[in-house]
Amino acid sequence: MTIIYGSILFLLGLVLGSFYNVVGIRIPQQTFFSTTRSQCPSCKQTLKWFELIPIVSYVIQNGTCRHCKVTISFLYPLVEGMTALGFFVSYLLVGFSLDLVIICSLISLFSIIVVTDLHYLLIPNRILLFFLPIFIVFRIIYPVDPWWLSIIGAVVGYGVIALIIFASQGGMGAGDMKLLSVLGILLGFPHILLCLFLATLLGLLFSSFYLFIYRTKGKKMIPFGPAIVLGAIITFLWGDYLLSLYVDMFFFVNR
């Protein structure tokens, strides 16, 4: 049954990943509720249903538009695959539980922000306001101990990024600040600091890889939002273990 349920979640992830691509592209353009059907961004040709099958259509069409032969961004199948794989692995880790809902919500948030932050260097407020009630309800049902650590986590998440923005004169965006604040409600304190630490490491790895691949010269804005959410997923799953490991190492070094 594990394989069956996991496969169902994998397929659900594929479908939702395709939807998240649309959300990530249309929300910043204020066209999400438009009745316009999916179309090629280059030739504006309306796409048929068989051109919208997650990953499969991309592979069959060799990564190009069937009409104008312009290359389709690899981001589309990447988001679909990441969402599907994330849902599948999450089920294997926690099974059917409320934790699975939260982890899949974080993966969904990650997928959408990958699109918005890579395309527009933007984390829309609408996206954060959608996920905020989910995290609040979860913490009402399963509060951290003590409960007010969630509030401190939100304040610290907001405050730390605000200080970085002030000190660097705009080195980070307000979207990152609001994102970390929303995640602070879910993770609480001090886990939100672990999330930021992991996000910094992940962001550094991503930036190094990006600069190596594209050989970018001069200043280049690198999206930090996906690293923050990925850090939040790791913290939610293994935060207690990582913090206890850090404390044990600290006391071992200071003996």
N, C-alpha and C positions, 0 to 999 in steps of 0.2 A: 504493500500500500504506500510505502514511503516514496517509491519511484513514481507511482501513479499521481499522488498528490503533488510531488515535486514537479512532475511534468506539466500538470495543470497550472501551477504557479509560474512555471517557465513560459508557457504559452501566454498566460495573462500578462506577464512582464513584457513580452514581445509586443502585444497589442497596445498596452499602456505606454511603452517606450515610443511607439509610433505616434501616439496621441501627445506625449510630452514634447516631441519635436515640434508639433503644431502649436502647442501652448507656448513653448519657448520662443518661437518665431513671431507669433501673432500678438501675444500680450503686450510686448513693448511697442508694437505698431498700432495698438488700439483697434485691432481688427479681429479679435478672437471671436466675437459674436456675429461676425459677418457670415452671410449665407453663401459666400463664394466657395465653390468646391476647390479641392487641392489642385494646384496647377504648377507647372514648371516655372521657376522664378526667372528663367532666361527667355523662353519663347512664349510664356503665358498660356500654353496649351493645357486645357483641362485634362487631368489624369484619369485613366480608366481604373476600375477596381483592381485589375491584375497588375497594375503598376504601383500599387500601394501595399502590397504584401510585405510585411516587415522582413528585412534582410534578403528574403528570397528574390524579390523584384530587383533589388540592387545587384545581386549576383547575376541573375539572368540577363539583365541589361548591361552587364559589364561596367557598372558604375557610371553610366551615361544616360541622358534623356533619350527616350525612344524616338522623339520627334526631331530635336535639333542637335542631338549628339554632344551637347555640352556636358562636361563632367559634373556629376552629382557629388556634393560634399560627403566625404566619408563619415562626417559627424552623424548623419542620419542612421546608418546601420550600427554605428558605434553606440549611440544612446540606446537603441533598441536592444542590442546584445547585452550591454551593461545592466539594463533594467531587468531583463529576463534572467540573466545569471545571478544578479543580486537577489531576486526573489527566491530563486531555487536554493541558493546557498543559505539564505536566511532561514528557510524552512528546515533545512538539514541541521542548522545550529540550535534553533529554539523550538521547532515543531509548531503545532497550532496553539497559539497563545496570544495574549494581548501584546506581548513583546514583539511578536511577528508583525502585528499591525503597525507598531511604531517603527520598527526597522524598515519595513516596506515603505512607510511614509517618508522616512529619511532618505531612502534610496530614490523615491519619486522626486523629492525635493532636490536631491543631488542631480538627477537627470535633467530636470528643468533648468536648474541654474547653470549646468554645463552649457546648455544651448544659449541662454540669455547672456551669460557672462562672456562666452567666447564670441558671440555675434555682436553684442552691443556694449560689453563691459558694464552691464547693468543687472541689478537684482531688483525686480519690480516689487513694489509694496503689496500689490494684489496677491502675489505668490506667497509672501510671508504671512499676510493676513488670512490666507486660506489654511495654512498649516498651524498657525498659532493656536486656534481653539482645540485642535487635535491634541497638541502637546499639553495644553492646560487641563483638558478632561482627563488625560492619562495621569497627570500628577495629582488630580483630585482623587482619582480612584486608587492610585499607588503613590502616595506622597513620599518624598525623600524624608529622612529623619535627621533633624527636625524639618518640618514642612517649609519653614521660611528660608531654607537654603536655596530653594528654587528662585525666590525673589532676589536673594543676594546674587545668585548666578546670573540672572538677567541684568542686574545693575552693573555687576563687575564686567560682564561681557560687553555691555554698551560702553562703560567707562574706559576700559582698557583701549579699545579701538579709537574712542574719541581722543584719548591722550596721544595715541600714535598719529592720528590725523593732524592734531594740533602741532605736535613736535616736528612732524615731517612736512608740514604745510601742504597737506593734501596727498600724502604718499599712499593713502588708502581711501576707499570710497565710503560714503555714508551707508551704502547697501550692505557692506561687510559688517559695519557697526550694528545695524538693525538685525542682520542675520544672526550674529553671535548673541545678541540679546534674546532673541526668540529661542535659540538653542539653549541659552542659559536657564530658561524656565524648565526645560526638559532635563538637562544634565545636572543642574544645581551647582553649588560651590563645595569643594574646589575643582570639581570635574570639568567645569568650563575652562579653567586655566590649562588643564591637561589637553583639552580639545584644541585650544589655541596653540599650544606647544606642538602637538602633532600636526596641526594645519601648517605651521611654519616649516616643519621638516618636509612635509609633502609638497608644499608650495615651492620650496627650494629645489627639490628633486625635479618637479615639473618644469620650473623655470630653466634649470640647467639643461634638461632634455630638449625643451623648446628652442633655446638659443643654439644648442648644438645642431639640431636638425635644420633650422631655418637660417643659421648664421646671421642672425639679426645684429645690425650695428646701431650704435646710439641708444637712446632711451626707447624702451618699449614697455607698454602697459601689459602686465601679465595678470589674468583673472585669478583672484584669490578665493572667490566664493566656493568653487567646487572643493578646494582643499579643506575649507572650514567644515563643510558638511561631511566630507569623508572622515575628517578627524572626529566629528561628532558620532559617526557610526561606530568607529573603533572604540571611542570612549564609552558609548552606551553598552557595547558588548563586553568590553574587557577593562573598563575604567577602574573598577575596584581592585582588580588584580595588578594593573600597572602602577597604581598609586601605592599599594602595599609593597610592591617590588621596589619602588623608589625609596620608600621609608626604610625598608630592610637594608638596602645598599647604603643609604645615608648613615645609618647607625653603625654599619659594618666598617665604613671608611673612617668614622670618627671615634672608633674605640681607642 
